[in-house]
Amino acid sequence: MKLILGIDQSTSATKALLFTEMGELLDKTAVSHQQIYPRPGWVEHDAVEIYQSTLQAVTALLARNKAKQDSLLCLSITNQRETIVVFDKESGEPLHNAIVWQCRRGEKICAELEAAGHGETVKRKTGLKIDTYFPASKLTWLLQNRPAIAQKLADGEALIGTIDAYLIYRLTNGRSFATDQTNASRTLLFDINTLTWDAELCQLFGVPLAALPEVHDSNTSFGETDLDGLLERPIPIAGVMGDSQAALFAQRCFTPGSAKVTFGTGSSVLLNIGSKVAYSDSGLVTALAWVIDGQPVYAFEGITNFTGATIAWLRDQLGLINSVEETEELAADVPDTGGVYLVPAFVGLSAPYWQPQARAVIVGLNPSSTKKHVVRAALEGIAFRIHDVLLLMAQDAAVNLQTVHADGGAVNNRFLMQFVADLTRLTVRAARLPELSALGAVLAGLIGMGVYADLNAIAQLPRETIDYLPVMSTEVVTKLKQGWQRAVRQVLTE
């Protein structure tokens, strides 16, 4: 049996994973990288560290599986989508830290473009909103504030890529400069109707179109790599997909009306809306779910940009917990939050509110409040944000949701999964395998390598899930939602 090596480059770490042709995870290794905060609201990653972490994770994984190296069929890549890198064309070395999707440095630029009336044009072409969550405005900032980088780009000596394109360039020693449509479509520079980079959008943001990568279907070839000499023979890179769309793919949400939520540093809720572009007027964005063999599929997406990061904040900044795993027990140890609500607007509130100036609050504290109440409120705040997006999504797509698929590390938190089910009144079908983003890229790669013919064949592969059904009374849920809305109103700005 052939094996597939997967790379999952996320906001907080890089994983190397080994899968079978059946999608079974055999082994994995993760290497964390630092989060860089130059100023309040700014977030960066060291792209050199990310590349080195990738090689380090793969080296450790292959060292434990030496006998299986000859069975490697291909390398598949999934990645944090909106994080952007500008790097030297000759050496591949970054010219600036990667600017992360959480970074808010483009807010002023976005506000100016919105005020100038460009919002509708951008929405119709990209499916997205002019927001600094997406990298175009941050590239504008970089070009305006780093003249040396702007000059190298103008001279054709530098390239721009999302993390997948950067890694592919480094892993192929500059022979392949390519991305897939799921990543390209998150930049505000790509037309999801024509499936091409858009000259008008590039001009609007001042980004040189020539510096952007080739765009391929997710299941096509992206070159070959020997992983910087780790392999005795090169293997194809096949199966490249942004992390959230990859999770939708791995959940086999192949039919319109099927939805999933990926719980990560931020969370992305995606609903398959079929093969034609549609738009929401309620704060959702339209995503390119994937393009397989030239056939595009679209989705509504609701973004919540500080979910898992909220739990990390409890641990790293407040010291209320020592590990993420503690939160389930602490939350379950109290019957409720005692009226405490935590609105996780640490870097603004995204869909359906789109208030970048909003900031996180904890409300309802009283003398009897303990850290257990705060921890529970943090988990409930994540669930409330997911509920807000799912409710809006079902309304705009005119579908009657019955089930939402769940993946990501937080699916192991039974309290959180149950609370999402209670709030949404949906069955939450949680994947037993948290690494569905990596699996999605691998499944696309398996189609590309000819192991499976199409989506129908992928849909037949086995998977393990746990169902959470709503059990909380309607009266209690209604009261909780009312309290949540009061808390949200305290952070919304005019």
C-alpha positions in Angstrom: 0.0 0.0 0.0 1.2 3.5 -0.9 1.5 6.1 1.8 1.0 9.9 1.6 3.0 12.4 3.5 1.0 15.4 4.6 2.1 18.8 5.8 -0.3 20.9 7.8 1.1 24.4 8.3 -1.2 26.1 10.7 -1.2 29.4 12.7 0.5 27.9 15.7 2.5 24.9 14.5 3.6 22.7 11.6 2.6 19.1 11.5 4.0 16.3 9.4 1.5 13.4 9.0 1.6 10.0 7.4 -1.6 8.6 5.8 -2.6 5.4 4.1 -4.5 5.4 0.8 -7.6 4.8 2.8 -7.2 8.0 4.7 -6.0 6.3 7.9 -3.5 8.4 10.0 -0.5 6.3 10.9 1.8 8.8 12.6 2.3 12.5 13.1 4.7 15.1 14.5 4.2 18.7 15.4 6.6 21.6 15.8 5.4 24.9 17.1 6.6 28.3 15.9 6.6 31.7 17.7 4.0 34.3 17.4 5.4 37.8 16.9 3.5 40.9 18.0 5.4 44.0 16.9 2.6 46.3 17.9 -0.9 45.9 19.4 -3.1 44.3 16.8 -0.1 43.3 14.6 0.8 39.6 14.2 3.7 38.1 12.3 5.5 34.8 11.8 9.1 34.1 10.9 8.8 32.4 7.5 12.3 31.0 7.8 11.3 29.4 11.1 8.1 28.0 9.4 10.2 26.4 6.7 12.7 25.0 9.2 9.9 23.7 11.4 8.4 21.9 8.3 11.7 20.1 7.6 12.1 19.4 11.3 8.7 17.8 11.6 9.1 15.8 8.4 12.6 14.6 9.6 11.3 13.4 12.9 8.3 11.6 11.2 10.4 9.9 8.6 13.0 8.9 11.2 10.4 6.9 13.0 9.1 5.4 9.7 12.3 4.6 7.8 11.0 1.3 6.5 8.0 3.1 4.9 9.8 5.8 3.0 9.9 3.7 -0.2 6.1 3.6 -0.1 5.6 7.3 -0.3 3.3 8.3 -3.2 3.3 12.0 -2.9 3.3 15.1 -0.6 0.1 17.0 0.1 0.0 20.4 1.8 -2.7 22.3 3.7 -2.1 25.7 5.3 -3.2 28.7 7.2 -4.9 30.5 4.3 -4.6 34.3 4.5 -1.1 34.6 5.9 1.2 36.2 3.2 5.0 36.1 2.5 7.1 38.3 0.3 10.4 36.5 -0.6 13.4 36.8 -2.8 13.0 35.2 -6.2 16.6 34.0 -6.4 17.1 32.5 -2.9 13.5 32.0 -1.6 14.5 33.9 1.5 11.7 36.1 3.1 12.2 39.8 2.7 9.9 40.4 5.7 8.2 38.4 8.4 5.1 36.7 7.2 2.1 38.9 7.9 -0.6 36.7 9.6 -4.3 36.7 8.9 -5.0 38.0 12.4 -2.9 41.1 11.8 -4.9 44.4 11.7 -2.3 46.8 10.2 -4.4 47.2 7.0 -7.5 48.6 8.8 -6.9 52.2 7.6 -6.3 51.2 4.0 -9.5 49.0 4.1 -11.5 51.9 5.5 -10.3 54.2 2.8 -11.1 51.8 0.0 -14.6 51.1 1.5 -15.3 54.8 1.8 -14.2 55.3 -1.8 -17.0 52.9 -2.9 -15.0 49.8 -3.9 -16.7 47.4 -1.6 -19.3 46.1 -4.1 -16.8 45.5 -6.9 -14.5 43.6 -4.6 -17.4 41.5 -3.2 -18.7 40.6 -6.7 -15.3 39.6 -7.9 -13.8 37.9 -4.8 -16.9 36.9 -2.8 -15.1 38.6 0.1 -15.4 41.8 2.1 -12.7 44.5 2.1 -11.2 43.6 5.5 -7.7 43.4 6.8 -8.4 39.7 7.7 -7.5 39.2 4.0 -3.9 40.0 2.9 -4.3 42.5 0.1 -4.4 45.6 2.3 -1.4 44.4 4.3 0.5 44.0 1.1 -0.5 47.6 0.3 0.9 48.6 3.7 4.1 46.7 3.1 4.6 48.4 -0.3 3.9 51.8 1.2 6.2 51.4 4.2 9.0 49.2 3.0 10.4 50.9 -0.2 13.2 48.3 -0.6 10.7 45.5 -0.9 8.5 47.6 -3.2 11.5 48.1 -5.5 12.4 44.5 -5.6 8.8 43.6 -6.5 8.8 46.3 -9.2 12.0 44.9 -10.6 10.7 41.4 -10.7 13.2 40.2 -8.0 10.6 39.3 -5.4 7.5 37.1 -5.2 4.3 37.1 -3.2 2.7 33.9 -1.9 0.5 32.4 0.7 2.2 29.9 2.9 1.6 27.0 0.5 3.2 28.8 -2.4 6.2 29.8 -0.2 6.7 26.2 1.0 6.3 24.8 -2.5 8.9 27.3 -3.8 11.3 26.4 -1.1 10.7 22.6 -1.4 11.2 22.6 -5.1 14.3 24.8 -5.0 12.4 27.5 -6.9 11.3 25.3 -9.8 7.6 25.6 -8.9 5.9 28.8 -7.9 2.3 27.8 -7.6 -0.8 27.9 -5.4 -4.3 26.5 -5.6 -7.6 28.3 -6.0 -8.7 27.9 -2.4 -5.6 29.9 -1.3 -5.6 32.4 -4.1 -9.2 33.2 -3.5 -8.4 34.4 0.0 -6.2 37.3 -1.0 -8.8 39.8 -2.4 -6.8 39.7 -5.6 -8.5 36.7 -7.3 -11.8 36.6 -9.3 -13.8 33.5 -8.2 -16.0 33.8 -11.3 -13.2 33.6 -13.8 -10.8 31.6 -11.5 -7.9 34.0 -12.4 -5.9 36.8 -10.7 -7.6 40.1 -11.5 -5.7 43.0 -12.9 -8.2 45.6 -11.6 -8.0 44.3 -8.0 -4.2 44.2 -8.2 -4.1 47.8 -9.3 -6.6 48.8 -6.6 -4.3 47.4 -3.9 -1.1 48.3 -5.7 0.1 44.7 -5.9 2.1 43.7 -9.0 0.2 40.8 -10.7 3.5 39.4 -12.1 4.7 38.7 -8.6 1.8 36.3 -7.9 2.0 32.5 -8.3 0.5 30.3 -11.0 -2.9 28.9 -9.9 -3.7 25.2 -10.2 -6.6 22.9 -9.3 -6.1 21.4 -5.9 -5.6 17.9 -7.2 -3.0 18.7 -9.9 0.8 18.5 -9.7 2.7 21.3 -8.0 6.2 20.0 -8.9 8.5 17.4 -7.2 10.5 17.6 -4.0 13.1 15.5 -2.2 12.4 17.6 1.0 15.8 19.3 1.0 17.6 16.0 0.6 15.6 14.0 3.2 14.4 11.6 0.5 16.5 9.4 -1.7 14.2 10.1 -4.6 11.8 13.0 -5.3 8.1 12.6 -5.0 5.3 14.7 -6.5 3.5 17.4 -4.7 -0.1 16.7 -5.3 -3.1 17.9 -3.2 -2.8 21.5 -2.1 -5.7 23.2 -0.3 -6.3 25.9 2.3 -7.0 24.4 5.7 -10.7 25.2 6.1 -11.7 24.2 2.6 -9.6 21.0 3.1 -11.6 20.2 6.2 -14.9 20.7 4.3 -13.5 18.3 1.6 -12.4 15.7 4.2 -15.8 15.8 5.9 -17.2 14.8 2.5 -19.5 17.8 2.3 -19.9 17.3 -1.4 -23.6 18.1 -1.7 -25.1 21.6 -1.5 -26.5 22.3 2.0 -23.9 20.4 3.9 -21.9 22.3 6.5 -18.9 22.0 8.8 -17.0 24.0 11.4 -13.3 23.8 11.9 -12.2 24.7 15.4 -8.7 26.1 15.2 -6.9 29.3 16.3 -9.9 30.9 14.6 -12.9 29.0 13.4 -14.3 28.8 9.9 -17.9 27.7 9.2 -18.5 26.6 5.6 -21.7 25.6 3.9 -21.6 24.0 0.4 -23.8 26.1 -2.0 -23.0 24.3 -5.2 -21.3 25.0 -8.5 -22.6 28.6 -9.0 -21.5 31.7 -7.2 -24.0 33.2 -4.8 -23.7 36.2 -2.4 -24.9 37.0 1.1 -26.1 40.4 2.1 -25.8 39.5 5.8 -22.1 39.5 6.5 -21.1 36.1 5.2 -18.4 35.8 2.5 -18.5 33.5 -0.5 -15.6 31.1 -0.6 -14.2 29.0 -3.4 -14.6 25.6 -1.7 -12.4 23.8 -4.2 -11.7 23.2 -7.9 -11.2 19.5 -8.8 -10.6 18.6 -12.4 -11.7 22.1 -13.5 -15.0 21.9 -11.7 -15.5 24.7 -9.1 -17.6 24.3 -5.9 -18.6 27.4 -3.8 -19.5 27.9 -0.2 -20.8 30.5 2.2 -18.2 31.1 5.0 -18.6 32.7 8.3 -15.3 33.5 10.0 -14.7 33.7 13.8 -11.2 34.9 14.2 -10.3 34.2 17.8 -11.7 30.9 19.1 -8.9 28.5 20.0 -6.7 31.5 20.6 -9.1 32.5 23.4 -8.2 29.4 25.3 -4.5 30.0 24.7 -5.0 33.5 26.1 -6.5 32.0 29.3 -3.4 29.9 29.6 -0.6 32.2 28.4 -1.8 35.6 29.4 -4.0 35.1 32.4 -2.5 31.9 33.8 -5.9 30.5 34.6 -5.1 27.1 33.2 -2.0 25.1 32.6 -3.3 23.2 29.5 -6.1 23.4 27.0 -7.3 20.0 28.2 -8.2 21.4 31.6 -11.0 23.6 30.3 -13.5 20.7 29.8 -13.3 19.6 33.4 -13.3 23.2 34.8 -16.3 24.2 32.8 -18.2 21.1 33.7 -17.5 21.6 37.4 -19.9 24.5 37.6 -23.6 24.3 36.6 -23.4 27.5 34.6 -21.3 30.7 34.3 -23.1 32.5 37.0 -24.1 35.2 34.5 -20.6 35.7 33.2 -20.1 36.1 29.4 -16.8 36.4 27.5 -17.1 37.9 24.1 -13.8 36.9 22.3 -13.4 40.1 20.2 -9.7 40.2 20.8 -9.0 41.3 17.2 -12.4 42.6 16.4 -15.7 40.8 15.7 -16.0 39.2 12.2 -19.1 37.6 10.7 -21.9 38.4 11.2 -21.0 41.7 12.9 -17.8 42.8 11.0 -16.7 45.2 13.7 -12.9 45.4 13.5 -12.7 48.0 16.3 -14.6 45.8 18.8 -12.5 44.4 21.6 -13.0 41.5 24.0 -14.9 41.8 27.2 -15.8 39.7 30.2 -19.1 40.9 31.6 -21.3 39.8 34.5 -18.5 39.2 37.1 -19.6 39.2 40.7 -17.9 38.4 44.1 -18.7 34.7 43.7 -17.2 34.4 40.2 -14.3 31.9 40.0 -11.9 30.9 37.3 -14.2 28.0 36.5 -16.9 30.5 35.6 -14.5 32.5 33.4 -13.2 29.3 31.7 -16.8 28.1 31.1 -17.7 31.5 29.7 -14.8 31.4 27.3 -15.9 28.0 25.9 -19.5 29.2 25.7 -18.3 32.4 24.0 -16.8 30.2 21.2 -20.0 28.3 20.9 -22.1 31.5 20.7 -19.9 32.8 17.9 -20.4 29.5 16.0 -24.2 29.7 16.6 -24.4 33.3 15.3 -22.7 32.3 12.0 -24.7 29.0 11.5 -28.0 30.8 12.1 -27.2 33.4 9.5 -25.8 30.9 7.1 -28.9 28.8 7.1 -31.1 31.8 6.5 -29.0 33.2 3.6 -28.7 29.8 1.9 -32.4 29.0 2.6 -31.5 25.6 3.9 -32.9 23.6 6.8 -29.7 22.5 8.6 -30.0 19.3 10.6 -26.3 18.4 11.1 -23.1 20.3 11.3 -19.8 18.5 10.9 -17.0 19.5 13.3 -13.3 19.0 13.2 -10.1 20.5 14.7 -8.5 20.0 18.1 -11.5 21.3 20.0 -13.6 18.3 19.0 -12.0 16.5 21.9 -13.7 19.0 24.3 -17.0 17.2 25.0 -18.4 20.2 26.9 -17.8 22.5 24.0 -19.3 20.1 21.4 -22.4 19.5 23.6 -22.9 23.3 24.1 -22.7 23.9 20.4 -25.4 21.3 19.8 -27.6 22.8 22.6 -27.3 26.3 21.2 -27.8 25.5 17.6 -30.4 22.7 18.1 -28.4 20.7 15.5 -26.6 17.4 15.6 -22.9 18.1 15.9 -21.0 15.3 14.1 -17.5 15.5 15.5 -14.7 13.8 13.7 -12.6 11.4 15.8 -9.7 12.4 13.7 -8.9 16.0 14.5 -6.5 16.4 11.5 -9.1 16.7 8.8 -7.4 19.7 7.1 -4.4 17.5 6.3 -6.7 14.6 5.3 -8.6 16.9 2.9 -5.4 17.8 1.1 -4.3 14.2 1.0 -7.7 13.1 -0.5 -7.3 15.7 -3.2 -3.8 14.4 -3.8 -5.1 10.8 -4.1 -7.5 11.9 -6.8 -4.7 13.7 -8.6 -2.4 10.6 -8.4 -5.2 8.4 -9.8 -5.7 6.3 -6.7 -9.4 7.4 -6.7 -11.4 8.5 -9.7 -13.6 11.2 -8.3 -15.5 12.6 -5.3 -17.9 9.6 -5.3 -15.0 7.2 -4.7 -13.7 9.5 -1.8 -17.2 9.6 -0.2 -17.1 5.8 0.2 -14.0 5.8 2.4 -14.6 4.9 6.1 -14.6 7.6 8.8 -15.3 7.7 12.5 -17.5 10.3 14.2 -19.2 11.1 17.5 -22.7 12.6 17.4 -23.8 15.2 20.0 -27.5 15.9 20.2 -29.2 18.9 21.8 -30.4 18.2 25.3 -30.7 21.6 27.0 -34.3 23.0 27.3 -35.4 25.7 24.9 -36.2 28.0 27.8 -32.6 27.9 29.1 -31.2 28.3 25.6 -33.3 31.4 25.0 -32.2 33.0 28.2 -28.6 32.3 27.5 -28.9 33.8 24.0 -30.5 36.9 25.4 -27.6 37.4 27.8 -25.1 36.8 25.0 -26.7 39.5 22.8 -26.6 42.0 25.7 -22.9 41.2 26.1 -22.2 41.6 22.4 -23.9 45.0 22.3 -21.3 46.2 24.9 -18.4 45.7 22.5 -20.0 46.9 19.2 -19.0 50.3 18.0 -21.0 52.8 16.0 
